[in-house]
Each structure stands twice: as C-alpha cells, then as structure tokens.
C-alpha cells in the first residue's frame, strides 16, 4: 500500500532546515509512541512530543517529508518504551502542522490518520525510532448485515451527539457523508470518550462487522451515561410517588457509580473483605483461591446473585480458623478433678478418658483413637464431652446427627445451588472459632439413609485421621485440616452405627446407674440444679434422703437420671407455687408427702406375684435404654402338640422357644415327664407387654425352665432371674448386656441372678455395691438352672 506523503507540513522553527536525508528502507516507517491516545484513520488529532527521542522521531519524519507511525504504548507510565512495549497495530499519519518553539518546551504537531499498519521488526542503527511494517488496507466488502449495522450506528451516533453539550448539526452531517462502513466506525470510535484500551481493540479489529458491533456496544454505554447524567441534572422529576422516585434514583446512582467506578461503599466493603482474607492466614493454595474469588467478586455487579454468593463465600473463608492457636498444656490432675466434680461413678470410663488425655499430652501430633460413648439416654454422655473440653481448655461444640439423612448435611452443598450452605462440620468449626476444638458428634447411631446419599459414608472421611487432614466440603471447595479436632461421639446402641464407621472408633460403654448411684447423683447434682431452676433456696425447700430414695425406687425405673430429674423438678415446682403464694413457707419433703405431689407409686415389686405359679419365669432383657425384667409365661391346653408363641417376638426369639421345647422333649426321661402329653396338648409361650417388640437369644434358658416348670407342675423361686442362650445339647451359651441386666434385676427386687459361666468375667463391670447385694450362679448347662430355681427337683436334675 502507498500513502500520500506529498503534502509538506507547515512548520514554525528557528534557523534554516538541514538538507533532506536519505529515504527509509522499503516498508519502513518512523514511529511515534503515544500515551492514552489512539488515532484512527480519517481523524485529525493534535499530539505532543515531550522527550528528546520523540522530538527526534518527529523531526526525522518532517525532514524526510514521510508519514509517522502513531502507535499506542502498552504502559502509559514509561516515557520512552522499547519496541516490545508497543501495541502491534498503529495508524499511518501525515503531519499537517509542526510547531517547535512552544512556550512549554514541547514540540506540537497536528496529524491526520491515513490507514492501519502492523509492526514487523525494528530498524536499528538510526537516531530515531523506525520499524519495518505491514500496511493494512481497510476491507471494502459490504452486505445486508453490515448495511443494517451502519444504519443503526448512524442513528445511535445522532442520539449521542444530541446529548453532547455544544454539539452542532455539522457533525451529524459530516457522519452522514461518510459512506465507507470501516471509516464510519473509525470516525465514531474516535469521538467516543472511552478507555484507550477499548479504542485500541477497535483499531486492531479488521473485520468490518465485528468492528461495527464493538463501536455500537461502546456508543450504547456512552449514551446511557449521558442520558442518566441529564436526567439526574434535571430539576423537574415528574409526578412519581416517593417510593418509585427513590427506587429510580437508587438505580440511576448505581448505574453511574458502576460506570464511573465511584461506588465508595462497595469499594470499602471489598477492601475490608480483602483485609479479612489476608488476616485469616490461609494456606498458600487456599489463599490463592480466595484471591481469585475476590478478583471475580470485584468485577461482578453489586445487585447480581453472583455478588451475594461470592460475598458469603469469602466471608466464610475469612472467618474459618485456618491456623492453630497455641495449645494449653494438658494437666492430668486438673482433668481428674474436673471429671470427679462433674460425674459420679463411671470409674472405668473416667479412667479411659484420663488415659486418652495422657497420650495426647505425651504425643500431641500422634493419631489418638476417636472415643464413642455408648449407653442409654441420661447417663451423662454429652456432659462427659463437655468435661473433656474443660480439661483441655478448648472450645466445645456439639453437632447433632439425629435424623440427618442427607449427605450434604455433612459435606455441604455446592455453591451452584440456591441457598447453598457448608456442612455441619465446617459450620461447627466456624462457630467454635478454633481448629483444635472439642466436637461432640451426638446421636451417631441415629444417622438416616435417604435418596440424597448416605451420611454415614460421608462421616468416614471426617473420623479417619488419615483422611481428615484434607477434608473437602462441597461448599468450601478447598481442603480443610480436621486432624487437630478432638472428636467425641455418642450413641445409644452400636447396632445403629455402620460397620466401617464403628471400626474407626473406640466404644466405651456407659451402662445404667444403680439405685445407690442415682441417689448420690440426685443429692449432689440434680437437687441443687432443680432448686436453682425453680428459684428456691435450701432454706425454703428440703428434700430428705428417704424421699430421694423413694423417688428413685417407686417413681422412676430407667438406666439414666433424666426421668429422676423431672420428678425432682415436679416436687420443687409444687413447693415453688406455695412459696410464691406465701414467702414465709418452709417445706421439708418426706416419702409420705410424695403421693400428694407425684401421685401413687408407678413401680412396685411384682416378681413374687407373677412367679408364684408353675410355668412363669423371670428373664432379663437388654434394651437401648438399659436393662429390663422379662416375664416368660408357659401354659398348656388340649390340642395336637402345637407350639403357640405370642408377645410380638422376633425371629431369633421364636427360634429360641422352638429350641427350648425340643430340648425339653429330648429330656423327658431325665425330667420324668410323660412324652405322650406333647401329642395331645398345645404349649403356649407368652411374653407380656405384647405391644413391645422383643428379640434375641438370651431368653433361651428362661423358656426352657418355664416349659419344664409347667410340665413338672412346680413353681420357680420368686427371687431369681435367669439369662442365657441354649443349644440343643443343653449347654448355656454367653450373651451380652450383663451389667444392664443385673442392674435391672436389682431395681426389680431380684437378689439371685443365673447367668452363663462364660459371662462371669463381665461381673467386674458391675459396681461393687451392687455386687454385694446380689448372688450370682454360673450356669454351664440347663440342668444347673433347674437345680437352682425349682424347689424339690428330682435327683439327676
């Protein structure tokens, strides 16, 4: 391409001009780098040469009567940029006027853009900047799409010019006279007050259709700013109610602030958020991720959903405790005093907790086991977790897992969902404010399983020391270290916990309390707590020791002490009403006063009544809330030898009844029972409390004794209870829940317990005061049971 260089610039200089130098190489062009200015082809633009090198560039072009290559430099702060500091595309310009003797010392020139060029390589060895370039011809093709864009651009340009102050109709006529689409786009782009980077993008766009689209987009934004500015400056707003007017003003203000970058409130909020991210002391990869999210948030519109989501997410990241606080030294003596102060009994459990703390003291970085307190409600599982937190001097937080059936409750929701939140684990860490807190996972056996995943499977990563160092919450999206958290779990029964999850924990059984332990717990803890809750003082109301024992024995029958505390609270509320009516009231509650306050006794010793006839045996059962007495009744009636079972028995218990009947039939000769009786009579075994499901093999011995007692016509002893599984050989097999069963027998007035000989080792778990009140008989075969509990049994039994 050739350029018009015949016009000689008008110059105002001092002295004579030097002789014309030799011309430039082919496709050579003298360069003039400019800052914050873009010259388009067809435009006339005043420029200024400030540095000595720029002045040499302009003078070289004037002496050679050659055009200049006006090119935008990338960094406007650099005074003399290198070749690679220039944009690749510039504008060939003719120098129309050149002034060197200005008052400010700079050289001024007026240039007219001619065409585009692309830099190829610099030309070295000259006193001025020059480069070999590739001249770019403006495309001249046209089609319907381009014509439509030209039409819209003329219309939009007219709208913009009409909004400009002191703009005349001559400018609109000048634009209408331009027929070339590319030249029209360049001319309008030169009129726009937009950033130099956007103008450079338009200059580098050679495709006419894309160039027109870019100019249309830029002019639309400019028209909106000009129009809103005029509307805000108008004195008359029209007749709008106050609310509509306020909304309109706020929307206009937001639009202008976003366009001009003057939203001070948002900038201050983002600045504070950036400071919070810095102060959070995140790991390197997490900090890099947070900075990326912060940069994305700065570009998002304030009213968009992405802005609110990003703000909430970064607030969570900055509030999480990423660094470990200095750990307080573990004082074993202090921990022992805390446990003794807050809990009565539970010696084995407290010893294991102290061992746990001792290991953490000697090896703080080691992987210690996760303790799971297993026991019925009300035995103090949650309070033990609180005591561990007090002993360690760490924050305590409780996560309730009962009824959780969605995996997202553990791992969190992904941020793409509306209302997404982090999981319960991360929320608890945020609430505790410390990465080494004590976290109680309450009711672990009550985790559900629904269509939204298995929460128990999600808990595997939480409770595995090898995995929780990089626990990944779906909402968080980055790993979080849970290895410093002291996890304590609670459950009522181990069967409700998934096998792999149970394998990651150490189970500590917390069986029910004895009557003596309940009395001490009530006297030391429950009575003072309920006195305070009811607003009473010890002088206003006293509960005698005999009254406490009566409440324990006659009004509650449970493994824990929750019902006991409710009954004590009922007594104090009764007294509180009377004190509220008469401040001089002073009450001392004795056992005889309980009937008027709590009603008649709820539990009585009915063992002697229910076992005073043949075929009735007292068994022992384990339940999730502790042990219980299980009465097994056997009866016979005319029939054809059927076995009838009632009482809502499970499959295992039905099989135990069938095995017991078979075992009795096989021992007819030894027991001196007429075997023909089985052919003409039906045996009916019933376990009362028919509304309660029952299952398990531990009633096998009791069913055998009940059938034998019925057929022999001899009653069993009323002070004995029996438990154990049987085999068809008559061997008594071990069962579980011995401590709970023994304590239930003690509460029911039983003083002799028959249990499998292989369960004798389990008696060590029973409190010493309970063992002293009981007599235990070890059973190897069912013959031992018959000999012990059926009076005057024939020899050989």
QUIHUSUL-V625536 format. One record per pair of residues at least 24 apart in sequence whose C-alpha atoms are under 10 Angstrom apart, sorted by the first residue. I is the first residue (numbers start at 1). J is the second residue. Records with the same first field share a line. If there is no record, write none. Layout:
I: J, J
This chain:
1: 27, 115, 117, 134, 135, 136, 137
2: 27, 115, 135
3: 66, 67, 92, 93, 94, 114, 115, 135
4: 66, 67, 93, 94, 114
5: 64, 65, 66, 67, 68, 93, 94, 95
6: 65, 66, 67, 94
7: 65, 66, 67, 94, 95, 96
8: 62, 63, 64, 65, 66, 94, 95, 96, 97
9: 62, 63, 65, 66, 94, 95, 96, 97, 98, 109, 110, 111
10: 62, 95, 96, 97, 98, 99, 109, 110
11: 62, 95, 96, 97, 98, 99, 100, 101, 109
12: 97, 98, 99, 100, 101, 102
13: 98, 99, 100, 101, 102
14: 100, 101
17: 63
18: 63
19: 63, 64
20: 60, 62, 63, 64, 65
21: 60, 63, 64, 65
22: 63, 64
23: 61, 63, 64, 65, 66
24: 61, 64, 66, 123, 130, 131, 132
25: 123, 130, 131, 132
26: 132, 133
27: 120, 131, 132, 133, 134, 135
28: 69, 119, 120, 121, 122, 123, 130, 131, 132, 133, 134
29: 61, 66, 67, 68, 69, 70, 92, 117, 119, 122, 123, 129, 130, 131, 132, 133, 134
30: 57, 58, 60, 61, 66, 67, 68, 69, 70, 92, 123, 128, 129, 130, 131, 132, 133
31: 57, 58, 61, 67, 68, 69, 70, 71, 83, 90, 91, 92, 119, 122, 128, 129, 130, 131, 132
32: 56, 57, 58, 61, 68, 69, 70, 71, 72, 73, 90, 93, 128, 129, 130
33: 57, 68, 69, 70, 71, 72, 73, 74, 76, 79, 80, 81, 82, 83, 85, 86, 87, 90, 129
34: 70, 71, 72, 73, 74, 76, 79, 80, 81, 86
35: 71, 72, 73, 74, 75, 76, 77, 78, 79, 196
36: 72, 73, 74, 75, 76, 77, 195, 196, 197, 199, 200
37: 70, 71, 72, 73, 76, 190, 195, 196, 197, 199, 200
38: 70, 71, 72, 73, 90, 91, 189, 190, 195, 196, 197, 198, 199, 200, 202, 203
39: 70, 71, 72, 90, 91, 92, 93, 111, 112, 113, 114, 115, 116, 186, 187, 189, 190, 199, 200, 203
40: 70, 90, 91, 92, 93, 112, 113, 114, 115, 116, 183, 185, 186, 187, 188, 189, 190, 199, 200, 202, 203
41: 90, 91, 92, 93, 112, 113, 114, 115, 116, 138, 182, 183, 184, 186, 187, 190, 203
42: 91, 93, 111, 112, 113, 114, 115, 183, 184, 186, 187, 190
43: 93, 111, 112, 113, 114, 183, 186, 187, 188, 190, 191
44: 93, 94, 95, 96, 110, 111, 112, 113, 114, 190
45: 93, 95, 96, 109, 110, 111, 112, 113, 190
46: 95, 96, 97, 98, 108, 109, 110, 111, 112
47: 98, 107, 108, 109, 110, 111
48: 98, 99, 106, 107, 108, 109, 110
49: 100, 105, 106, 107, 108, 109
50: 79, 104, 105, 106, 107, 108
51: 79, 80, 105, 106, 107
52: 80, 106, 107, 128
53: 79, 80, 127, 128, 129
54: 79, 80, 106, 107, 128, 129
55: 100, 106, 107, 108, 128
56: 127, 128, 129
57: 127, 128, 129, 130
58: 95, 98, 107, 108, 109, 128, 129
59: 98, 100, 107, 128
60: 127, 128, 129, 130
61: 94, 95, 128
62: 94, 95, 96, 97, 98
65: 94, 95
66: 93, 94, 95
67: 91, 92, 93, 94, 95, 111, 112, 113, 114
68: 92, 93, 94, 95, 111, 112, 113, 130
69: 93, 94, 113, 115, 116, 117, 118, 119, 129, 130, 131, 133
70: 94, 111, 113, 116, 117
71: 116, 117, 118, 119, 200
72: 196, 197, 200
74: 197
82: 122, 129
83: 119, 121, 122, 129, 130, 131
84: 121, 122
86: 119
87: 118, 119, 200, 204
88: 117, 118, 119, 120, 133, 200, 204
89: 116, 117, 118, 119, 120, 133, 134, 135, 136, 200, 201, 203, 204, 205
90: 115, 116, 117, 118, 119, 133, 135, 136, 200, 203, 204
91: 115, 116, 117, 118, 135, 136, 203
92: 116, 117, 118, 135, 136
115: 183
116: 203, 204, 206
117: 204
118: 204
136: 206
137: 206
138: 180, 181, 182, 183, 206, 207, 208
139: 180, 181, 182, 206, 207, 208
140: 180, 181, 182, 183, 208
141: 180, 181, 182, 207, 208
142: 180, 181, 208, 209
143: 209
145: 209
146: 181, 182, 208, 209, 210, 212, 213
147: 181, 209
149: 181, 185, 208, 209, 212, 213, 216
150: 179, 180, 181, 182, 184, 185, 209, 212, 213, 216
151: 176, 181
152: 212, 216
153: 181, 184, 185, 188, 212, 213, 215, 216, 217, 219, 220
154: 178, 184, 185, 188, 216
156: 188, 216, 219, 220, 223
157: 188, 189, 191, 192, 215, 216, 219, 220, 223
159: 219, 220, 223, 227
160: 191, 192, 219, 220, 222, 223, 224, 226, 227
161: 191, 223
162: 223
163: 223, 226, 227, 229, 230
164: 223, 226, 227, 230
181: 208, 209, 211, 212
182: 206, 207, 208, 209, 211, 212
183: 208
184: 212, 215
185: 209, 211, 212, 213, 214, 215, 216
186: 211, 212, 215
187: 215
188: 212, 215, 216, 218, 219
189: 214, 215, 216, 218, 219
190: 215
191: 219
192: 218, 219, 222, 223
193: 218, 219, 222
194: 218, 219, 221, 222
221: 259
222: 259
224: 255, 256, 259
225: 252, 255, 256, 259, 260
226: 256
228: 252, 253, 255, 256
229: 253, 256
254: 301, 302, 303
255: 301
258: 299, 301, 302
263: 302
266: 298, 302
267: 298
269: 311
270: 294, 295, 297, 298, 311
271: 298
273: 311, 314, 315, 318
274: 314, 315, 318
275: 318
276: 314, 315, 317, 318, 319
277: 314, 315, 316, 317, 318, 319
278: 318
279: 318, 319
280: 317, 318, 319, 320, 321, 322, 323
281: 318, 320, 321, 322, 323
282: 317, 318, 320, 321, 322, 323
283: 322, 323, 479, 480
285: 478, 479
286: 317, 322, 477, 478, 479, 480
287: 317, 318
289: 477, 478
290: 314, 317, 318, 478
305: 418
306: 415, 416
309: 415, 416, 418, 419, 420
310: 415
312: 421
313: 415, 420, 421, 422, 475, 476
314: 476
316: 422, 426, 427, 430, 475, 476
317: 430, 476, 478
318: 430
319: 429, 430, 431, 433
320: 426, 427, 429, 430, 431, 432, 433, 434, 435, 480
321: 429, 430, 431, 432, 433, 434, 435, 436, 480
322: 433, 434, 435, 480, 481
323: 434, 435, 436, 481
324: 434, 435, 436, 484
325: 433, 434, 435, 436
326: 436
327: 364, 392, 393, 394, 436
328: 391, 392, 393, 394
329: 361, 391, 392, 393
330: 357, 358, 360, 361, 362, 364, 391, 392, 393
331: 357, 358, 361, 391, 392, 393
332: 357, 358, 361, 391, 392
333: 391
334: 390, 391, 392
335: 387, 388, 389, 390, 391, 392, 393
336: 387, 388, 391
337: 391
338: 384, 387, 388, 390, 391
339: 383, 384, 386, 387, 388, 390, 391
340: 387
341: 387, 524, 525
342: 380, 383, 384, 386, 387, 521, 524, 525
343: 379, 380, 383, 384, 387, 521, 524, 525
344: 380, 513, 517, 518, 520, 521, 524, 525
345: 513, 514, 517, 518, 520, 521, 767
346: 379, 380, 509, 510, 511, 512, 513, 517, 765, 767
347: 765, 767
348: 508, 509, 510, 765
349: 373, 384, 508, 509, 510
350: 384
352: 508
353: 384, 385, 387, 388, 508
354: 388, 391
356: 388
357: 388, 391, 392
361: 392
364: 484
365: 483, 484
366: 465, 483
367: 464, 465, 466, 483, 484
368: 465, 486
369: 463, 464, 465, 486, 487, 488, 504, 505, 506, 507
370: 463, 464, 465, 486, 487, 488, 489, 504, 505, 506, 507
371: 486, 487, 488, 489, 490, 504, 505, 506, 507, 508
372: 440, 441, 442, 444, 487, 488, 489, 490, 491, 494, 502, 504, 505, 506, 507, 508, 509
373: 442, 443, 488, 489, 490, 491, 492, 493, 494, 505, 506, 507, 508, 509, 510
374: 443, 444, 445, 489, 490, 491, 492, 493, 494, 506, 507, 508, 509, 510, 511, 624
375: 490, 491, 492, 493, 494, 507, 508, 509, 510, 511, 512, 559, 560, 624, 625, 626, 740
376: 491, 492, 493, 509, 510, 511, 512, 558, 559, 560, 623, 624, 625, 626, 627, 740
377: 491, 492, 510, 511, 512, 558, 559, 560, 561, 562, 624, 625, 626
378: 512, 513, 558, 559, 560, 561, 562, 563, 564, 565, 625
379: 510, 511, 512, 513, 558, 559, 560, 561, 562, 625, 626
380: 510, 560, 561, 562
381: 440, 442, 488, 489, 490, 491, 492, 509, 510
382: 440, 441, 442, 443, 488, 489, 490
383: 440
384: 440, 488, 490
385: 438, 439, 440, 441, 442, 486, 487, 488, 489, 490
386: 438, 439, 440, 488
388: 438, 486, 488
389: 437, 438, 439, 440, 486
390: 438
392: 437, 438, 486
393: 437, 438
394: 432, 434, 435, 436, 437, 438, 485, 486
395: 429, 431, 432, 433, 434, 435, 436, 437, 438, 439
396: 428, 429, 431, 432, 433, 434, 436, 437, 438, 439, 440, 486
397: 425, 428, 429, 430, 431, 432, 433, 437, 438, 439, 440, 441
398: 424, 425, 428, 432, 438, 439, 440, 441, 442, 488, 489
399: 424, 425, 427, 428, 439, 440, 441, 442, 443, 444, 489
400: 424, 440, 441, 442, 443, 444, 446, 447, 490
401: 440, 441, 442, 443, 444, 445, 446, 447, 448, 455, 456, 489, 490
402: 441, 442, 443, 444, 445, 446, 447, 448, 491
403: 443, 444, 445, 446, 447, 448, 449
404: 443, 444, 446, 447, 448, 449, 450, 454, 455, 456
405: 446, 447, 448, 449, 450, 451, 452, 453, 454, 455, 456
406: 447, 448, 449, 450, 451, 452, 453, 454, 455, 456, 458
407: 448, 449, 450, 451, 452, 453, 454, 455, 456, 457, 458, 459
408: 452, 453, 454, 455, 458, 473, 474, 475
409: 452, 455, 458
410: 454, 455, 456, 457, 458, 459, 462, 473, 474
411: 455, 458, 459, 461, 462, 471, 472, 473, 474, 475, 476
412: 472, 473, 474, 475, 476, 477
413: 473, 474, 475, 476
414: 473, 474, 475, 476, 477
415: 474, 475, 476, 477
416: 475
417: 475
420: 474, 475
421: 473, 474, 475, 476
422: 473, 474, 475, 476, 477
423: 473, 474, 475, 476
424: 473
425: 459, 462, 471, 473, 482
426: 471, 472, 473, 475, 476, 480, 482
429: 482, 485
434: 484, 485
435: 480, 481, 482, 483, 484, 485, 486
436: 481, 482, 483, 484, 485, 486, 487
437: 482, 484, 485, 486, 487
438: 484, 485, 486, 487, 488
439: 485, 486, 487, 488, 489
440: 486, 487, 488, 489, 490
441: 487, 488, 489, 490, 491
442: 488, 489, 490, 491, 492
443: 489, 490, 491, 492, 493, 496, 497
444: 489, 490, 491, 492, 493, 494, 496, 497, 498, 501, 502
445: 489, 490, 491, 492, 493, 494, 495, 496, 497, 498, 502
446: 491, 492, 493, 496, 497
447: 496, 497, 498
448: 496
456: 497, 498, 499, 500, 501
457: 498, 500, 501
458: 501
459: 500, 501
460: 498, 500, 501, 502, 503, 504
461: 501
462: 487, 501
463: 487, 488, 489, 501, 502, 504, 505
464: 501, 503, 504, 505
465: 504
491: 624
492: 623, 624, 625, 626
493: 623, 624, 625
494: 624
509: 765
510: 559, 560, 626, 739, 740
511: 559, 560, 624, 625, 626, 627, 737, 738, 739, 740, 741, 743, 765, 766
512: 558, 559, 560, 561, 625, 626, 627, 739, 740, 741, 743, 744, 766
513: 558, 559, 560, 561, 626, 739, 740, 743, 744, 766, 767, 770
514: 552, 558, 559, 560, 740, 742, 743, 744, 746, 747, 766, 767, 769, 770
515: 549, 552, 553, 557, 559, 743, 746, 747, 769, 770
516: 549, 552, 767, 769, 770
517: 561, 767, 769, 770
518: 548, 549, 552, 553, 559, 560, 561, 564
519: 545, 546, 548, 549, 550, 551, 552, 553, 561, 564
520: 545, 548, 549
521: 561, 564, 565
522: 548, 549, 552, 561, 564, 565, 568
523: 548, 549
525: 565
526: 561, 562, 564, 565, 566, 568, 569
527: 565, 568, 569, 572
529: 565, 568, 569
530: 565, 566, 568, 569, 570, 571, 572, 573
531: 568, 569, 571, 572, 573, 576
532: 572
533: 569, 572, 573
534: 569, 570, 572, 573, 574, 575, 576, 577
535: 572, 573, 576, 579, 580
536: 572, 573, 575, 576, 579, 580
537: 576, 586
538: 586, 587, 588
539: 585, 586, 587, 588
540: 575, 576, 579, 583, 584, 585, 586, 587, 588
541: 571, 572, 575, 576, 579, 585, 586, 587, 588, 589
542: 572, 575, 586, 587, 588, 589, 590
543: 568, 571, 572, 587, 588, 589, 590, 591
544: 588, 589, 590, 591
545: 589, 590, 591
546: 589, 590, 591, 592
547: 588, 589, 590, 591, 592, 593, 594
548: 589, 590, 591, 594
549: 591
550: 590, 591, 592, 594, 601
551: 591, 594, 598, 601, 602
552: 747
553: 601, 602, 603, 604, 605, 747, 748
554: 600, 601, 602, 603, 604, 605, 747
555: 594, 598, 599, 600, 601, 602, 603, 604
556: 601, 602, 603, 747
557: 602, 603, 626, 627, 628, 744, 747, 748
558: 625, 626, 627, 628, 744, 747
559: 623, 624, 625, 626, 627, 628, 740, 743, 744, 747
560: 625, 626
567: 597, 598
568: 598
570: 597, 598
571: 596, 597, 598
572: 597
573: 597
574: 598
603: 748
604: 748, 749
605: 747, 748, 749, 750
606: 718, 748, 749
607: 631, 717, 718, 719, 720, 721, 748, 749, 750
608: 717, 718, 719, 720, 749, 750
609: 718
610: 718
611: 715, 716, 717, 718, 719, 720
612: 714, 715, 716, 717, 718
613: 709, 710, 713, 714, 715, 716, 717, 718
614: 705, 706, 707, 708, 709, 710, 711, 712, 713, 714, 715, 716, 790
615: 685, 702, 703, 704, 705, 706, 707, 708, 709, 710, 711, 712, 713, 714, 715, 716
616: 685, 686, 687, 702, 703, 705, 706, 707, 709, 710, 714, 715, 716, 717, 718
617: 701, 702, 703, 704, 705, 706, 707, 709, 715, 716, 717, 718, 720, 721, 722, 789
618: 699, 702, 703, 705, 706, 716, 717, 718, 719, 720, 721, 722, 723, 745, 750, 753
619: 698, 699, 700, 701, 702, 703, 720, 721, 722, 723, 724, 741, 745, 753, 754
620: 698, 699, 702, 721, 722, 723, 724, 737, 738, 740, 741, 742, 744, 745, 753, 754, 755
621: 694, 695, 696, 697, 698, 699, 722, 723, 736, 737, 738, 740, 741, 742, 744, 745
622: 694, 695, 696, 698, 736, 737, 738, 739, 740, 741, 742, 744
623: 694, 737, 740, 741
624: 740
625: 740
626: 737, 739, 740, 741, 743, 744
627: 737, 738, 739, 740, 741, 742, 743, 744, 745, 747
628: 740, 741, 742, 743, 744, 745, 747, 748
629: 721, 722, 741, 742, 744, 745, 746, 747, 748, 750
630: 687, 688, 689, 694, 699, 702, 721, 722, 723, 741, 745
631: 686, 687, 688, 689, 699, 702, 703, 706, 721
632: 685, 686, 687, 688, 699, 702, 703, 705, 706, 707
633: 684, 685, 686, 687, 688, 702, 703, 706, 707, 710
634: 683, 684, 685, 686, 687, 703, 704, 705, 706, 707, 708, 709, 710, 711
635: 681, 682, 683, 684, 685, 686, 706, 707, 710, 711
636: 677, 678, 680, 681, 682, 683, 684, 685, 707, 710, 711
637: 680, 681, 682, 683, 684
638: 677, 678, 679, 680, 681, 682, 683
639: 677, 678, 679, 680, 681, 682, 683
640: 677, 678, 679, 680, 681, 682, 683
641: 676, 677, 678, 679, 680, 681, 682, 683
642: 678, 679, 680, 681, 682, 683, 684
643: 678, 681, 682, 683, 684, 685
644: 682, 683, 684, 685, 686
645: 683, 684, 685, 686, 687
646: 684, 685, 686, 687, 688, 690
647: 685, 686, 687, 688, 689, 690, 691, 692, 693, 694
648: 686, 687, 688, 689, 690, 691, 692, 693, 694, 695
649: 686, 687, 690, 692, 693, 694, 695, 696
650: 693, 694, 695, 696, 697
651: 694, 695, 696, 697
652: 694, 695, 696, 697, 698, 699, 700
653: 694, 695, 696, 697, 698, 699, 700, 703
654: 685, 694, 695, 696, 697, 700
655: 696, 697, 700
656: 695, 696, 697, 698, 699, 700, 701, 702, 703, 704, 725, 726, 727
657: 685, 697, 699, 700, 701, 702, 703, 704, 707, 726
658: 700, 703, 704
659: 700, 701, 703, 704, 726, 727, 728, 729, 730
660: 699, 700, 701, 702, 703, 704, 705, 706, 707, 708, 725, 726, 727, 728, 730
661: 700, 703, 704, 705, 706, 707, 708, 728
662: 704, 728
663: 704, 707, 708, 726, 727, 728, 729, 730, 782
664: 704, 705, 707, 708, 711, 728, 730
665: 707, 708
666: 728, 729, 730
667: 708, 730
668: 708, 711
670: 794, 795, 796, 797
671: 708, 711, 712, 783, 786, 793, 794, 795, 796, 797
672: 711, 712, 794
673: 708, 711, 712
674: 711, 712
677: 711
678: 711
683: 707, 710, 711
696: 725, 735
697: 723, 724, 725, 726, 733, 734, 735, 736
698: 722, 723, 724, 725, 726, 732, 733, 734, 735, 736, 737, 755, 756
699: 723, 724, 725, 726, 735
700: 724, 725, 726, 727, 732, 733, 782
701: 725, 726, 727, 730, 731, 732, 733, 754, 755, 756, 779, 781, 782, 785, 786
702: 726, 754, 782, 785
704: 730, 782, 785, 786
705: 782, 783, 785, 786, 789, 790
706: 786
708: 786, 790
709: 786, 789, 790, 793
712: 790, 793
714: 790, 791, 792, 793
715: 789, 790, 791
716: 786, 788, 789, 790, 791
717: 752, 788, 789, 790, 791
718: 749, 750, 751, 752, 789
719: 745, 748, 749, 750, 751, 752, 753, 789
720: 745, 749, 750, 751, 752, 753, 754, 775, 776, 777, 788, 789
721: 745, 750, 751, 752, 753, 754, 755, 776, 789
722: 752, 753, 754, 755, 756, 776, 777, 779, 785, 789
723: 753, 754, 755, 756, 779, 785
724: 754, 755, 756, 757, 759, 779, 780, 782
725: 755, 756, 782
726: 756, 780, 781, 782
727: 781, 782
729: 781, 782
730: 780, 781, 782, 783
731: 756, 779, 780, 781, 782, 783, 784
732: 756, 757, 758, 778, 779, 780, 781, 782, 783, 784, 785
733: 757, 758, 759, 779, 780, 781
734: 758, 759, 760, 779, 780
735: 759
736: 762
737: 762
738: 762, 763, 765, 766
739: 763, 764, 765, 766, 767
740: 765, 766
742: 766, 770, 771, 774, 776
743: 767, 770, 771, 774
745: 774
746: 770, 771, 773, 774
749: 774
750: 774, 775
751: 775, 776
752: 776, 777, 788, 789
753: 777, 778
754: 778, 779, 784, 785, 788, 789
755: 779, 780, 785
756: 780, 781, 782, 785
757: 781
